[in-house]
Amino acid sequence: MEIWINPACSKCRSALTLLDAEGADYTVRRYLEDVPTEDEIRDVLTRLGLEPWDITRTQETDAKELGMKAWARDEANRDRWVRALAEHPKLIQRPIITAEDGTAVVARTDEAVRDALSR
């Protein structure tokens, strides 16, 4: 199990606290420092069952500067979104936990963290 975190994020810290309380075996990836490649982002999206725009923090300054709210959300523009996430990892929703069964969850709630633990 791996968890992508930003240490400054309270949701990430809460997820880590819960993982520790449950005695989970996990690896921390500080994704702002160890930036995921486009292929890694695609893999996580597949595991999540989501599209890149579903995990994009469109209220971030970088997203506003890029004008991402106006970007088309379709297959033809999917690579554009993935590339933006790789180039601006701050835009990736967090935390993301990759579960042992090959799936992943955006673990912003205790329930989502427990869901990842149960997989």
Secondary structure, DSSP 8 states (H G I E B T S, - for coil): -EEEE-TT-HHHHHHHHHHHHTT---EEEETTTS---HHHHHHHHHHHT--GGGGB-TTSHHHHHHTGGGS--SGGGHHHHHHHHHH-GGGB-S-EEE-TTS-EEE--SHHHHHHHHH-
